Amino acid sequence: MVIVIYPAGLMNLLRHFQHEYKNPEIFIMENGWTKSTTEPRP
């Protein structure tokens, strides 16, 4: 399984919410990173 990291995707999603829902408050509680902190991040 290949996981593609696409940081611009989060920005696109936030802009969509801003446009559709008139700039709602959004709280990002986790980033989803589950690897050990000793491993280098991409």
Number of C-alpha atoms within 10 A of each C-alpha: 3 4 5 6 8 8 8 9 10 10 11 11 11 15 14 13 15 14 11 10 10 10 12 11 8 9 6 5 6 6 6 6 8 6 9 8 8 6 7 7 8 4
